[in-house]
């Protein structure tokens, strides 16, 4: 098994892969300001010394400001400086993640990734690596599933008021619904998220199945998010009453099987069905069973294009291997938390 430094190095490499259009450098510091890990683009793409020379002074100044203004509990924040935008996030009790992006970055394209990386760093440093993946999903964000710099800044400006309000309700409950044709893997996706187990025997869901899972956002461990995950049957006989179970949902997953084109062609109908009841909730289009890539009949690009047309977020996953499953649910948790906090 790779040691801590090797794990952090792999994780940051993957962070660069999914944010390569925007990122300049990333640093991990401990609470005393000691550098634990750093990463810049590959040497063949940029001159490393040039990057460090331009950024080192900015990072040092920013770190001093962070440790002075946010002593004890660092939380989250953003800084805009000449040519760069910086995001810092608390990464558990041990570290601070500081990401340096080009100034023209759209923050909603990178903030969800920064939260995921901070959470993974926290688990690595605390030795909780059993259920952690060093992979970073290439998530295509839809308009409803995005974080803006304004949301982050508003949260920080009004942090005392928000925390006082949230103290009144420590548990925040959200209803998630999982939809799609029969046999696309809806139930196994939920099982993988909740138990981190894969069950190969197929048992169709008859009606509905409700599962509860607790989750928290990195940096806000005192606020528990309770996910009520509704697994709704995909069979036609359930169609007439299905919409009654949509009501009150905060987000929806529409799953299809990448080895079965018919399930992909049904996606538009599922989207139409749910938006007739809930027009504004975040929807994640999930291409499942990428562990069967040799049998793939729906390309990643097709899923990406359809997600853009339907204004959905898009991600591919494998309930069998667990790839991207927990991260998909985590992305939803991040967005729902900030929506609740901003109220």
ChimeraX attribute file (.defattr): number of C-alpha atoms within 10 A of each C-alpha:
attribute: neighborCount
match mode: 1-to-1
recipient: residues
	/A:1	5
	/A:2	8
	/A:3	9
	/A:4	15
	/A:5	13
	/A:6	12
	/A:7	19
	/A:8	23
	/A:9	16
	/A:10	14
	/A:11	20
	/A:12	24
	/A:13	18
	/A:14	18
	/A:15	24
	/A:16	20
	/A:17	15
	/A:18	17
	/A:19	16
	/A:20	12
	/A:21	11
	/A:22	20
	/A:23	23
	/A:24	22
	/A:25	23
	/A:26	22
	/A:27	18
	/A:28	25
	/A:29	19
	/A:30	16
	/A:31	18
	/A:32	10
	/A:33	15
	/A:34	10
	/A:35	13
	/A:36	13
	/A:37	16
	/A:38	16
	/A:39	19
	/A:40	21
	/A:41	18
	/A:42	11
	/A:43	9
	/A:44	7
	/A:45	8
	/A:46	12
	/A:47	12
	/A:48	15
	/A:49	11
	/A:50	9
	/A:51	14
	/A:52	16
	/A:53	10
	/A:54	11
	/A:55	16
	/A:56	12
	/A:57	11
	/A:58	16
	/A:59	19
	/A:60	12
	/A:61	10
	/A:62	17
	/A:63	17
	/A:64	12
	/A:65	12
	/A:66	19
	/A:67	16
	/A:68	11
	/A:69	11
	/A:70	13
	/A:71	11
	/A:72	10
	/A:73	12
	/A:74	21
	/A:75	19
	/A:76	22
	/A:77	20
	/A:78	18
	/A:79	14
	/A:80	13
	/A:81	11
	/A:82	8
	/A:83	11
	/A:84	18
	/A:85	21
	/A:86	22
	/A:87	21
	/A:88	25
	/A:89	24
	/A:90	26
	/A:91	29
	/A:92	23
	/A:93	15
	/A:94	15
	/A:95	23
	/A:96	29
	/A:97	25
	/A:98	25
	/A:99	23
	/A:100	22
	/A:101	24
	/A:102	17
	/A:103	16
	/A:104	10
	/A:105	14
	/A:106	15
	/A:107	20
	/A:108	17
	/A:109	19
	/A:110	22
	/A:111	20
	/A:112	21
	/A:113	20
	/A:114	19
	/A:115	23
	/A:116	21
	/A:117	24
	/A:118	23
	/A:119	21
	/A:120	25
	/A:121	29
	/A:122	22
	/A:123	17
	/A:124	21
	/A:125	18
	/A:126	13
	/A:127	10
	/A:128	12
	/A:129	16
	/A:130	8
	/A:131	9
	/A:132	15
	/A:133	16
	/A:134	20
	/A:135	17
	/A:136	21
	/A:137	21
	/A:138	16
	/A:139	20
	/A:140	18
	/A:141	24
	/A:142	19
	/A:143	15
	/A:144	16
	/A:145	21
	/A:146	21
	/A:147	21
	/A:148	15
	/A:149	16
	/A:150	12
	/A:151	16
	/A:152	18
	/A:153	15
	/A:154	15
	/A:155	19
	/A:156	16
	/A:157	12
	/A:158	12
	/A:159	14
	/A:160	11
	/A:161	12
	/A:162	17
	/A:163	17
	/A:164	10
	/A:165	13
	/A:166	16
	/A:167	12
	/A:168	8
	/A:169	12
	/A:170	13
	/A:171	16
	/A:172	17
	/A:173	17
	/A:174	20
	/A:175	18
	/A:176	23
	/A:177	23
	/A:178	23
	/A:179	25
	/A:180	27
	/A:181	22
	/A:182	18
	/A:183	20
	/A:184	24
	/A:185	23
	/A:186	27
	/A:187	23
	/A:188	23
	/A:189	26
	/A:190	25
	/A:191	17
	/A:192	20
	/A:193	20
	/A:194	15
	/A:195	9
	/A:196	17
	/A:197	16
	/A:198	18
	/A:199	13
	/A:200	9
	/A:201	7
	/A:202	10
	/A:203	10
	/A:204	14
	/A:205	16
	/A:206	13
	/A:207	15
	/A:208	13
	/A:209	12
	/A:210	14
	/A:211	13
	/A:212	14
	/A:213	13
	/A:214	13
	/A:215	17
	/A:216	18
	/A:217	20
	/A:218	22
	/A:219	19
	/A:220	14
	/A:221	11
	/A:222	14
	/A:223	19
	/A:224	17
	/A:225	21
	/A:226	17
	/A:227	20
	/A:228	18
	/A:229	21
	/A:230	22
	/A:231	23
	/A:232	26
	/A:233	24
	/A:234	23
	/A:235	15
	/A:236	10
	/A:237	11
	/A:238	14
	/A:239	13
	/A:240	8
	/A:241	10
	/A:242	18
	/A:243	15
	/A:244	9
	/A:245	12
	/A:246	22
	/A:247	13
	/A:248	14
	/A:249	19
	/A:250	20
	/A:251	24
	/A:252	23
	/A:253	24
	/A:254	25
	/A:255	29
	/A:256	30
	/A:257	28
	/A:258	27
	/A:259	21
	/A:260	16
	/A:261	14
	/A:262	13
	/A:263	19
	/A:264	25
	/A:265	12
	/A:266	15
	/A:267	22
	/A:268	14
	/A:269	11
	/A:270	16
	/A:271	22
	/A:272	13
	/A:273	16
	/A:274	22
	/A:275	14
	/A:276	10
	/A:277	15
	/A:278	19
	/A:279	12
	/A:280	13
	/A:281	17
	/A:282	23
	/A:283	30
	/A:284	28
	/A:285	28
	/A:286	30
	/A:287	26
	/A:288	25
	/A:289	25
	/A:290	20
	/A:291	16
	/A:292	13
	/A:293	12
	/A:294	8
	/A:295	12
	/A:296	16
	/A:297	13
	/A:298	20
	/A:299	13
	/A:300	15
	/A:301	9
	/A:302	11
	/A:303	20
	/A:304	19
	/A:305	12
	/A:306	17
	/A:307	23
	/A:308	16
	/A:309	10
	/A:310	15
	/A:311	18
	/A:312	25
	/A:313	24
	/A:314	25
	/A:315	24
	/A:316	25
	/A:317	24
	/A:318	22
	/A:319	27
	/A:320	21
	/A:321	15
	/A:322	22
	/A:323	22
	/A:324	23
	/A:325	24
	/A:326	20
	/A:327	22
	/A:328	21
	/A:329	17
	/A:330	20
	/A:331	20
	/A:332	21
	/A:333	20
	/A:334	22
	/A:335	19
	/A:336	20
	/A:337	19
	/A:338	16
	/A:339	12
	/A:340	12
	/A:341	17
	/A:342	13
	/A:343	7
